[in-house]
Every structure is written in structure tokens, then in C-alpha cells.
Amino acid sequence: MKAILLDGAHASDDTGERVRAALAGELQTQGWDLEHVVLRERKIADCAGDYFCWIRSPGMCHIDDDNRKIAAAVIGSDLLVYLTPVTFGGYSSALKRMVDHQIQNIAPFFATVEGETHHQKRYEKHPDLLVVGWMDAPDARAEAVFRHLARRNALNYYAERSASGVVLASQSDEEILALVQGWLHDLQDGRPGQTVQLPVSGDPPAALGTGAAHEKFEIRRALLLVGSPRTRKSTSLALGEYMFEQLRAHSIETETIHLHIAMRSQEKTQALLDAVDAADLVALAFPLYVDSLPAPVIGALERIAAHRQGREESRRQLFVAIANCGFPEAHHTATALAICETFARQATFAWAGSLALGGGEGIGSSGRPLSELGGRTTPLKKPLELAAEALAQGQAIPKAAQDLLAKPVVPNWLYRQFGAYGWRKQAKQHGVKKALRQQPYSTQVK
């Protein structure tokens, strides 16, 4: 039996080291062949979001670095373990960088799983999944989001058995070992790990309302953070920029920053932090990457949260999020948006709600503003206008806007057909149409 540990801990993380030691020791005691990968020490570029691992070199990332070796090792394992500090209810940016690259291990074509759209298997065998996080102090909301993310990852990567758990820094080594033994027993016994389900709707914290209720106050400056690696040719920019056009009509000063660019240098990162400090409203627009936010976006949020740590709320700043995904059902974004809500709370922003769009790949903006596009993009404009009208007054995004944007533009079955045609067409252009289902790491499978 082979297990691989993808370790997303930060350097000098004492709790992470204790968790790793307990888990590695118990696995070895039980006879597992163990591979421990410290991700912060590996060369792993950010996922480019170009889908080359599906349409140019099927089953293998176009970026030739350690991500390929790790992806191959995952397919050759019986158990995959994620180790990470619980980061706004999700994974650390170090772990998420490798998680993003695991899309090479699934196929681009769609399948129906538990009544919703997912991608098809690429390999017959996928490892079981154990996701372990740790926190400095109890946070029931963040833990619920974390467990939900683990369950969604298990579903998307076809893990037959999965479990998740959270450790507190205050727990003793003996308590941590007992937890580890319990998680492994759950996996070996075939029982699913404990999962806390979030509402599957356009706005995941639905039980808490669409967003915090605010007294009306003037919004003078608004900052749009774009979280797509496609930057100016992204659906994320098209959605966010259209909403910001409406804000400018209210005489609100706006600024746009592309996070994948802002995180490339210390100077640009400092400019990002300064812009966040100056804004009355911060909006994050991003594509869904493996049930969560892209790794560089998480990295940016980590920097922003650290920058704001310990600060007193001298003035109210609103934070909202707009997520789009390649699945036709908008509710796939629920976990990612819950992570955004948790970030806002932990970074002392006032959460003002979110918007979710399914089938984002179908917009096809290619850098053109939404205001210049017609056809199937027409239904997207009204909810963005409603959201902007509320935000301009310092109010939360209304549920009517959320419901309108989450409504499918085309029927799910038709979207799936168009998707399959699109993948084949692009693969044909690269001369790999007959290789779309190839299994480059099959030699790693026992």
C-alpha cells in the first residue's frame, strides 16, 4: 500500500510538524509505503488556466516542473493526504498550487455524478483521500467550510473513500495521534469521513443571509481584484468590469488590479495592499479552480489578511465576490464563496454578499467588455446592475441579483454537448483529438 502526503505547511509551523509526524508515524506503523512531499520546497508554477493538459498534451501539464512528477505519484498511490493550515476555511496557497495541477488527472468531458455535472475519470483507479487541517483556535464556520471543500474534492477526483479532520494547536501529541488513528480507521472501515454540508445556492452563507446588513453610507472608491490568470481576456474581468461600469455611473472612483500580475513583485504587491487600504468597496472576481479559488488568489488573500492583522476597524470597508465556473450549475461555487466570506470576516471587512455564474466558459468574451456583447450574455447584465445599485449605497448584494445570475443560460444537457464538441475541436487543432483520453501516468498505477 502506498500513501503520498502533500504537505502545504508554512515554514516553522510547529502544529503542522506535529500533525505530519503523528500521521507519518501511524501510516508507517500500519505498513504503508510513504512518500512525503513538502510543497514549499518544490518547483511548482501556478496553473495557467489554459487547459493545455486537456487539449494539447492530454493528461500532462504543459509546464514541465515538479507538478508532473507529483501528479504521476498521486495516480500511483492508494491514499492521497492533504496537509494544510486551515486558510479562510480552505487550503494554503502552497497546497492549492498543486491541487490546481491535478486537473491533468481527470478528463475534460462531462459526466453526471450525484445529479450534477462533473468531469469524467481519466484513470480507472484514483486514490482514497484524507484531508487534514489545523487551526490556532476553534472556528466552527471555517471548519465547516474546510470539511465541505474536502468532500467536494473527493467527489471531483473520484475517491471511493474519504475523510477529513481538523486539529487545534492546543491539542496534545496524544490527542493528535488519537485523531489520526480515528481518521485512518474511518477510511479502512469504508465509512465516509464526517462532512458538514453547506447550502448549495448562489450565495453559500445563505443561513446567515445574503450579506451583512449595513446602514447606507457613501462609497467613494471601489477596487476590483481580478483572480484569473487570463487577466484581460477573462470572464472574471468581463463580469467585474461591467458591475464597475455601473458604479462609475454613480460617480464612484474605480481601480482594477490583476492579482496574478500584482503578486509577481514586492513593489506590485505593496501597491495592491495600498489600494485595498484606500478602497471603501473591494470586489474579487475569479474563476473556480478545483472547488476553490486559484492558488495565486489565495496567496494574495493571505498577504492582505496578514497586512490587516490586528488592525482596528476605524472605518467600514465592504468586501464582495463574483465567482464563475465551467460547470453549468452555479452552486459548484458555493465552497469557494464561503471561503471568500470567511476571509472577509477574518480580515475585518464587512461581508456584503456574492454572485455566482455557472457555465462561465460559454460567455466567450475574449477580452471584449460585456457591454459590447449580446446574445447569451444579455441575461447577465441585469443582476450585475442590481448588485451595483445596492453596493453604491453601501448595501449588500440583493438575493434577486444572486438568483438571476445563477439561473442557467442554456439547459445543462445542451451545455454538456457544446462542451464536448469544444474540447474535441480544440484538440483537433493541436493534432491530439484521438489522444484526449490517454493516460500518460498509467505506468505508475499498480
ChimeraX attribute file (.defattr): number of C-alpha atoms within 10 A of each C-alpha:
attribute: neighborCount
match mode: 1-to-1
recipient: residues
	/A:1	12
	/A:2	18
	/A:3	24
	/A:4	24
	/A:5	22
	/A:6	23
	/A:7	24
	/A:8	25
	/A:9	27
	/A:10	18
	/A:11	11
	/A:12	8
	/A:13	10
	/A:14	12
	/A:15	23
	/A:16	24
	/A:17	16
	/A:18	16
	/A:19	25
	/A:20	21
	/A:21	15
	/A:22	19
	/A:23	23
	/A:24	21
	/A:25	15
	/A:26	16
	/A:27	19
	/A:28	12
	/A:29	9
	/A:30	11
	/A:31	10
	/A:32	17
	/A:33	14
	/A:34	17
	/A:35	15
	/A:36	13
	/A:37	14
	/A:38	17
	/A:39	22
	/A:40	16
	/A:41	11
	/A:42	14
	/A:43	11
	/A:44	19
	/A:45	14
	/A:46	20
	/A:47	24
	/A:48	17
	/A:49	15
	/A:50	13
	/A:51	17
	/A:52	19
	/A:53	23
	/A:54	28
	/A:55	25
	/A:56	22
	/A:57	20
	/A:58	27
	/A:59	29
	/A:60	25
	/A:61	24
	/A:62	18
	/A:63	16
	/A:64	12
	/A:65	13
	/A:66	14
	/A:67	26
	/A:68	21
	/A:69	11
	/A:70	20
	/A:71	22
	/A:72	21
	/A:73	18
	/A:74	25
	/A:75	24
	/A:76	22
	/A:77	22
	/A:78	20
	/A:79	23
	/A:80	24
	/A:81	22
	/A:82	21
	/A:83	25
	/A:84	27
	/A:85	25
	/A:86	22
	/A:87	21
	/A:88	28
	/A:89	28
	/A:90	32
	/A:91	29
	/A:92	23
	/A:93	27
	/A:94	25
	/A:95	23
	/A:96	27
	/A:97	24
	/A:98	24
	/A:99	22
	/A:100	21
	/A:101	25
	/A:102	24
	/A:103	24
	/A:104	25
	/A:105	26
	/A:106	22
	/A:107	22
	/A:108	25
	/A:109	21
	/A:110	19
	/A:111	15
	/A:112	11
	/A:113	13
	/A:114	8
	/A:115	7
	/A:116	14
	/A:117	19
	/A:118	23
	/A:119	18
	/A:120	19
	/A:121	19
	/A:122	23
	/A:123	19
	/A:124	10
	/A:125	17
	/A:126	23
	/A:127	23
	/A:128	21
	/A:129	27
	/A:130	24
	/A:131	26
	/A:132	27
	/A:133	27
	/A:134	21
	/A:135	20
	/A:136	13
	/A:137	10
	/A:138	14
	/A:139	13
	/A:140	10
	/A:141	16
	/A:142	22
	/A:143	23
	/A:144	18
	/A:145	28
	/A:146	29
	/A:147	27
	/A:148	24
	/A:149	29
	/A:150	25
	/A:151	25
	/A:152	19
	/A:153	19
	/A:154	21
	/A:155	17
	/A:156	18
	/A:157	22
	/A:158	22
	/A:159	19
	/A:160	15
	/A:161	20
	/A:162	30
	/A:163	26
	/A:164	25
	/A:165	20
	/A:166	20
	/A:167	24
	/A:168	17
	/A:169	18
	/A:170	12
	/A:171	11
	/A:172	13
	/A:173	15
	/A:174	10
	/A:175	13
	/A:176	22
	/A:177	18
	/A:178	12
	/A:179	18
	/A:180	23
	/A:181	15
	/A:182	15
	/A:183	24
	/A:184	20
	/A:185	14
	/A:186	18
	/A:187	20
	/A:188	13
	/A:189	10
	/A:190	13
	/A:191	13
	/A:192	16
	/A:193	23
	/A:194	15
	/A:195	19
	/A:196	15
	/A:197	14
	/A:198	18
	/A:199	15
	/A:200	16
	/A:201	19
	/A:202	30
	/A:203	31
	/A:204	27
	/A:205	24
	/A:206	17
	/A:207	9
	/A:208	9
	/A:209	15
	/A:210	21
	/A:211	22
	/A:212	15
	/A:213	15
	/A:214	15
	/A:215	10
	/A:216	12
	/A:217	13
	/A:218	12
	/A:219	20
	/A:220	17
	/A:221	20
	/A:222	27
	/A:223	23
	/A:224	26
	/A:225	26
	/A:226	30
	/A:227	29
	/A:228	26
	/A:229	23
	/A:230	19
	/A:231	18
	/A:232	17
	/A:233	16
	/A:234	25
	/A:235	30
	/A:236	26
	/A:237	30
	/A:238	25
	/A:239	28
	/A:240	24
	/A:241	22
	/A:242	18
	/A:243	24
	/A:244	25
	/A:245	16
	/A:246	18
	/A:247	25
	/A:248	16
	/A:249	12
	/A:250	15
	/A:251	12
	/A:252	17
	/A:253	15
	/A:254	18
	/A:255	14
	/A:256	18
	/A:257	19
	/A:258	21
	/A:259	26
	/A:260	22
	/A:261	15
	/A:262	19
	/A:263	18
	/A:264	11
	/A:265	10
	/A:266	10
	/A:267	10
	/A:268	15
	/A:269	18
	/A:270	16
	/A:271	14
	/A:272	23
	/A:273	17
	/A:274	13
	/A:275	18
	/A:276	20
	/A:277	16
	/A:278	15
	/A:279	22
	/A:280	21
	/A:281	25
	/A:282	25
	/A:283	22
	/A:284	23
	/A:285	27
	/A:286	28
	/A:287	30
	/A:288	26
	/A:289	22
	/A:290	22
	/A:291	23
	/A:292	29
	/A:293	27
	/A:294	27
	/A:295	24
	/A:296	24
	/A:297	23
	/A:298	26
	/A:299	20
	/A:300	21
	/A:301	20
	/A:302	17
	/A:303	17
	/A:304	20
	/A:305	20
	/A:306	12
	/A:307	15
	/A:308	17
	/A:309	12
	/A:310	10
	/A:311	9
	/A:312	8
	/A:313	12
	/A:314	6
	/A:315	8
	/A:316	15
	/A:317	22
	/A:318	25
	/A:319	29
	/A:320	25
	/A:321	26
	/A:322	25
	/A:323	30
	/A:324	27
	/A:325	25
	/A:326	20
	/A:327	25
	/A:328	28
	/A:329	24
	/A:330	26
	/A:331	23
	/A:332	29
	/A:333	30
	/A:334	29
	/A:335	32
	/A:336	28
	/A:337	29
	/A:338	31
	/A:339	26
	/A:340	28
	/A:341	29
	/A:342	22
	/A:343	24
	/A:344	22
	/A:345	15
	/A:346	16
	/A:347	22
	/A:348	20
	/A:349	23
	/A:350	22
	/A:351	25
	/A:352	28
	/A:353	32
	/A:354	31
	/A:355	31
	/A:356	31
	/A:357	30
	/A:358	26
	/A:359	21
	/A:360	23
	/A:361	17
	/A:362	19
	/A:363	19
	/A:364	16
	/A:365	21
	/A:366	12
	/A:367	14
	/A:368	15
	/A:369	18
	/A:370	22
	/A:371	14
	/A:372	8
	/A:373	14
	/A:374	11
	/A:375	7
	/A:376	12
	/A:377	17
	/A:378	12
	/A:379	15
	/A:380	20
	/A:381	19
	/A:382	15
	/A:383	22
	/A:384	25
	/A:385	18
	/A:386	19
	/A:387	25
	/A:388	26
	/A:389	20
	/A:390	17
	/A:391	26
	/A:392	25
	/A:393	16
	/A:394	22
	/A:395	21
	/A:396	27
	/A:397	28
	/A:398	22
	/A:399	20
	/A:400	12
	/A:401	23
	/A:402	24
	/A:403	17
	/A:404	21
	/A:405	21
	/A:406	23
	/A:407	18
	/A:408	16
	/A:409	21
	/A:410	14
	/A:411	11
	/A:412	17
	/A:413	12
	/A:414	10
	/A:415	20
	/A:416	21
	/A:417	12
	/A:418	12
	/A:419	20
	/A:420	13
	/A:421	13
	/A:422	14
	/A:423	17
	/A:424	19
	/A:425	15
	/A:426	16
	/A:427	21
	/A:428	16
	/A:429	11
	/A:430	13
	/A:431	13
	/A:432	19
	/A:433	17
	/A:434	11
	/A:435	16
	/A:436	22
	/A:437	19
	/A:438	17
	/A:439	18
	/A:440	16
	/A:441	19
	/A:442	15
	/A:443	10
	/A:444	13
	/A:445	16
	/A:446	11
